[in-house]
C-alpha cells in the first residue's frame, strides 16, 4: 500500500490596541536597556547569499536593498522581543512582525505594561489570554491527538494576532468532537473550515539530496557535530535508526542514529570520514548561504527553504507551535509557513537570514501553484540528540584534551548539555547560550562566539 510520505523514489483581532510612541527598530541599541536581549541574531547582511536574495525577490517581491533591510530589522525585532518576554513574564502573550519594515508588535494581558513595551520600540496590544494560557489549551489538543489522530482536523495552532487557538477542520462537527475530547473552553478557540490535506515531503550541506537504503530521497537539514562525530539533522519520517544513507553522488555516507516520527519530525544521521560538515546551505547555483546560528525568527519574519527537488523558495513564518495531522499520525511543535515544497524536499533547510530555523516536514500544494509547508524547528532536534549545529564560528574539531585550558572558575562545565538561553559564568563574566550543544573541553564561552554571547 502506497504511503503518503512523498519520498521521491529512485525508480520513477480580538484585541485592544494601545497607542504608544513607537520607536524605529533601527535605533534600538539603547532604547531597550531595561530589557536586555541578545544581539547575536543580527546578521552580517553584506554576506547574504545571492541565491537567498534572488529567491526573496521572486517570492516576496523585495529588491536586494529591501531584503537586506528586512532581514536586519527582523533580527533586531527578535532580540527586543526576547528581552520583553523575560521581563513581562506571565503577562506575555506573544510577539510578531509585520510589513516590509518588520514592525514589531508585542501582546500583553496587562495594560500597565504598554509603556514598557513602547519604550522598547514595539507596538503594545492588550489581549485577553496569555501565551501560557493558549499553550495549555493547545497542549490539551495535542494530548488527544497523540492517543488518536483526529478525523477531519488537519491542523491547529496558536495565532498570536487573534489571541486564539485556531483549529482548521473539514466541518464544525469534526472540530467540536476534537474540542470536547480535550475539554477546552470554546472562547479560546476559533474554528476555520479547511480542505487542506497535509502530507510529508520526503522525496554535508543543508539542502543537498541524500538517499535512504538507495531508494527514497530526502534533503539534508543542517550539518552537526557530536564530539568528534560529524553528521546532519533531517526529518524523522525520512528514516529510522540503522537505515543507511548515501549522498547526492550515491556514495556511502552514513546511517540514522536517531529518529522521531510522528509526535515530532526530526532525525540525525552520523556520517563517515569522507564527509566534512560545512556551515553552508546549498544555494543551487546562486551561491551557498553561510549559517551563523539558530536564533528563532518571529512570526511574520521572512524565511527561505532549500531542498533537493525545488531548490530555493521563500515566504514568511505564519504560526509557530502548530500541530499537523499526516496519514501516519500527528506531529506537534512544527512551524507553519507559506513557503512551497514538493516531494524530495523533506528534511531540507529552513533559514532566516543566516539563522537556521528548521527542517522541512510536510505540507500541501506545490511550487507551481503555491502551498503551505511546515518545518520542524532545529533547536529541539539539536537538544534531543545532544548535537551541535555547525556554524561559521564553530570549531571543526574539539581541542586536544591532553592540553586543557586553565579554568578561571564559574558555572560553565565541559560535558554539560546547554539549551539556548541558558546563562553561565566563566571567570568574572556571564554568557548566554545561543544554540543547544554539548559542551566540549576547550569550547569555553569566550572562545566560541557562535555558541555563547557575553552579557
Secondary structure as UniProt FT lines:
FT   STRAND          16..18
FT   HELIX           25..27
FT   TURN            29..32
FT   HELIX           33..35
FT   TURN            40..41
FT   HELIX           45..47
FT   HELIX           50..60
FT   HELIX           64..88
FT   HELIX           89..91
FT   STRAND          92..98
FT   TURN            99..102
FT   STRAND          103..108
FT   HELIX           111..113
FT   HELIX           114..119
FT   TURN            120..121
FT   STRAND          123..126
FT   HELIX           131..147
FT   TURN            151..152
FT   STRAND          155..159
FT   TURN            160..163
FT   STRAND          164..169
FT   HELIX           172..182
FT   HELIX           186..188
FT   STRAND          189..193
FT   STRAND          199..200
FT   STRAND          209..212
FT   TURN            213..215
FT   STRAND          216..219
FT   STRAND          222..226
FT   TURN            227..228
FT   STRAND          229..234
FT   HELIX           236..238
FT   TURN            241..242
FT   STRAND          244..246
FT   TURN            248..249
FT   STRAND          252..260
FT   STRAND          266..271
FT   TURN            273..274
FT   STRAND          280..281
FT   TURN            284..285
FT   STRAND          289..290
FT   STRAND          302..307
FT   TURN            308..310
FT   STRAND          311..326
FT   TURN            327..328
FT   STRAND          329..337
FT   TURN            343..344
FT   TURN            346..347
FT   STRAND          349..352
FT   TURN            353..354
FT   STRAND          355..366
FT   TURN            367..369
FT   STRAND          370..377
FT   HELIX           378..385
FT   STRAND          388..389
FT   TURN            392..393
FT   HELIX           401..403
FT   TURN            414..415
FT   STRAND          417..418
FT   TURN            420..421
FT   STRAND          423..426
FT   TURN            427..428
FT   STRAND          429..433
FT   STRAND          437..438
FT   TURN            441..442
FT   HELIX           445..447
FT   TURN            449..451
FT   STRAND          452..454
//
